[in-house]
Amino acid sequence: MERAQRAAALAARHENLAATTDNDTLRSFHAAIAATHRRIEERHTVTATLHQTYADRLALCDKADQSSRSCAIPSFMASVATALGSTGAAVTLVGETPEASVFATSDTTAGAAQDLEYTYGEGPGRDAVRFGLTMAGHGQALCRRWPNYGPAIAELGVRSVAATPLLVVDRPIGALTVFDSSTEAPTELSGLERLADALADTLLMDSAIPESMVLYGQVDVRPTVHQAVGMVAEQNGCGASDALALIRAHAFSTDMPVTAVAEDVVARRVRLG
């Protein structure tokens, strides 16, 4: 919380200066600086709360191990889901295209939902990145908005989703998505957006955090998919986007995850094209 406290002190200082000056230009200047530090304070407060929640989960797991009860290492994204009052959560980071992505999820259902979005090339996370806006849907609206993805996640028991972009200097670098089994409207969206802002600024883009420890190292880079795309592209003399489309088409027609098809391609159990 030390960073949040420093930002709060700076904000209070500029708020006081804005309130006591008779100069309109200086008042606007100090008010703007104060608002910036209040945003920074909120980001660090949210981040500190997430870290503490995750630390508490690790401590409980450690106690279970010491008492001879096995305990799987908890997912950091499960703490994110808890903070948002959702049953599951996922973060996706993208490169120049949504296909060049890494992701982290809270549980197997969230992971399966992310695989479906990757397989079908549609869904809330992709749209959040594409349009730079928060996307949400629940119940039958999921199927109307995403005709392939919607019915597929319903089979996982997911009835409500919301995704918001992770923004760095107003440029989407990924998305934070939450999943719920309730058919009610998605989680309170302003809270989702505030948490995404904190993740983008203080966890994902903090140069003090080694790359290997971003999100506590709990990320999947889909290396097999990238390798399979290269092999299919070479075999068919096509570009990477067309190669990925072939892999997706095969996954769709065989009702397999994209990652499973990629493994078959790399193992040369299947040839596409």
Residue, then its C-alpha position, 0 to 999 in steps of 0.5 A: m500500500e506504500r505506493a498508494q499512500r504516496a500517490a494519495a499524499l501527492a493528490a491531497r497536496h495538489e488538491n489543497l493548492a487548487a483550493t487555495t490559489d486565486n489563479d484560474t490557470l494554476r487551479s486547473f493545473h493543480a486539479a489535473i495533477a491531483a486527479t492523476h494521482r488519485r487514479i494512480e492511488e486507486r490502481h495501487t490500492v486495487t493491486a495491493t488488495l489483489h496481492q493480499t488476497y492471493a497471499d492469503r490463498l497461498a498461506l492457506c494452501d501452505k497450512a494445508d500442506q503442513s497438515s498433510r492435506s494436499c493443496a494445488i497452488p492457487s491461481f492468481m486469476a482466481s483472486v481476480a475473479t473473487a475480487l469481481g464477484s465472478t465465478g471465473a476470470a481470464v486475462t489475454l495479452v495480444g501482439e500485432t494480431p489477436e492470434a499472437s496471444v498469451f493468457a492466464t485463467s482462474d480455472t479449467t472452465a475459464g481456460a476452456a472458454q478462452d480456448l473456444e474464443y480462440t477456436y471460433g475467432e469470436g467472443p467478448g475478449r476479441d471484441a474488447v480488443r478490436f473496438g477498445l470497449t467493454m463487451a458484455g452479454h448474458g442468456q440468449a444475448l450471448c448466442r445472438r452476439w456470438p453465434n458460435y462462441g455463445p452456444a459453446i460456452a453455454e455447454l460449459g455452464v457459462r451463462s454470463v460474460a463481460a470483457t474490457p480492454l487492457l489499455v496502455v496509452d489508450r491502446p488495447i494490449g489485451a482483455l480481462t474477461v469474467f465468466d458467471s453461471s448466472t443468467e443475470a446481467p454481467t458483473e458491475l462493469s465499472g469495477l471490471e474496468r477499474l481492475a483492468d486499468a490496475l492490471a494493465d498499469t501496475l502488473l502487466m506493464d511494471s518494468a520492476i516485475p521480471e517477464s517470467m513473473v508477470l501474473y506470477g508466471q501463470v501464463d500460457v503462450r500456446p507455443t504448440v499452436h504457433q509451431a503448428v501454424g508455421m508448419v501448416a503455412e509451409q506445407n500449403g504455401c500460405g500465410a500465417s492467418d490462412a494457416l490458423a484458419l485451416i487449424r480452426a476449421h479442422a478444430f471446429s469440424t472435429d469438435m476438438p480444441v485448437t491446441a489439440v489439433a495443433e499437437d496433432v499437426v506438430a506430431r504429424r498425425v494430421r496434415l491440413g490443406 
